[in-house]
Amino acid sequence: MTVAGKLTKPAWGWAPGALLVGLALATLPLLWAGALLGATAVFLLSLVQPLVALGLMLLLAPWGAYEARALTGSPLDSGQVLFFFTLALWLARGLRQRRILLRHTPLAVPLLLFLYVALLTLLNAASPAAGLREVAKWVEMLLLIWLTLDLTADLPPKRAPWVILALLLLAGVSQGVFGIYQFFWRGEAPSHFMVLGRFYRAFGSFDQPNPFGGYMNLTALLALGALAGVWFAEFRRWLTHNDLRQALRHPPFTIYTLLLTIVTAVSLGGVLASWSRGAWLGLAAGIVALIFCLPRRWWQGVGLLLATAVVAGGLLLVGMALNRLPAGVIARISSGFSQDLRFDDVRGVDITHENFAVVERLAHWQAAVGMAQDHFWLGIGFGNYEAAYPAYRLINWPAALGHAHNYYLNLWAEVGLVGLLAYLLFWTAVFWQNMRLLRRGAWPQRGIALGLLAAFIALSVHHLVDNLYVNNIYLHLGVMLGLQQLLWESV
């Protein structure tokens, strides 16, 4: 800003920074100069609109595992750096406005209760530092709920959920594209990721297919729910105007349908390309929940589920008769789910190449059960499964692998029955709030709530065979929970 050709004080304040950036651009190599220019642009845009920083955090958060491998010894990845940057912007904005608003939500109390129990379990833990790292994840999730609510306060109430939805889906679809590329063209996949003789299990930037598949479920089901919301809203509009052709030519409907269809297709492709039975199981559970809750009345949901089952069963029989079913997928499903969900004593079992993965999972389940039996009420300490594992491991399985490959058993071992019940109470509050939204909400916002419900059910089912609170997925979940609170405030 200038007055009579002279710079005002605010403009003079930016002058040293602009001079330093200009000198750096003139002296740095082209790649580094471009990175500096981009970072400067993001910084300035984030000062004007902090949602820019939040969106970039979601986009870069899944690259944490990739960065940890490439930049050994780095204490923070770019997703965490952007989280703290967004947090700093939020706090600075609050101080400037002389208010830092922690909006009340139905999830705050149960989440704080779980955090209290988790901290309580660390009093006698072998590794309090490991426990505090796990506690920090849940603190960040709570902060992201408040951040999402406050940073969208200036947006129209009906538009704010769609802005956050767009940021979430953009982050997810970027990983889906990367995973599909890996499936067809290998990328950095190790040889043992090969499937069907010529493809490779997709893992995105997660370094492992299972968390990648779980992350892609969050995007696929959220996009599918939003797509249903757009279609049902347009259907109601058609009923009002009684002109289907005019309704289908409605520009927002066409654009939203196209974009959401692309995101859904790419994300579902990512789930399939992960070749993760746990992700497929979660996806199936999420789709069942989505179909059941699509109508407002439960008996209509049951009827829709039965009709879907009949159609799916008919297509399956036709495919079997014509021998057109993908043999690799069918073999993966038929040979896997019963093995993934069974619980046997594997001490003394002969380990072969075929049963290695199943026996390894069951061995870690047994270790977790042993910890839970010895520390029934408050566990061994939150985040301390790996620290306690040597005392409970089976003889052929010395490596702890970080978790028990069943989050509920893992949690029971770490925080005991009290902590497990506090965790289940929190997710009960999430599902209770979502069901209220489905009863009270109108299309198309109801479709977003439907997608959130399906995604959270997929997460809960996948946790029977894995732990998805890894590689910054919890940052994504925090914003998803914030999105649910936005819907809650808008109905």
Secondary structure by P-SEA (a helix, b strand, c coil): ccccccccaaaaaaaaaaaaaaaaaacccaaaaaaaaaaaaaaaaaaacaaaaaaaaaaaccaaaaaaaacccccccaaaaaaaaaaaaaaaaaaaacccccccccaaaaaaaaaaaaaaaacccccaaaaaaaaaaaaaaaaaaaaaaaaaccccccaaaaaaaaaaaaaaaaaaaaaaaaacccccccccccccccbbbbbcccccaaaaaaaaaaaaaaaaaaaaaaaaaaaaaaaacccaaaaaacaaaaaaaaaaaaaaaaaaaaaaaaccaaaaaaaaaaaaaaaaaccccaaaaaaaaaaaaaaaaaaaaaaaaacccaaaaaaaaaacccccccccccccccccccaaaaaaaaaaaaaaaaaaaaacccccccccccccccccccccccccccccccaaaaaaaaccaaaaaaaaaaaaaaaaaaaaaaaccccaaaaaaaaaaaaaaaaaaaaccccccccaaaaaaaaaaaaaaaaaaac
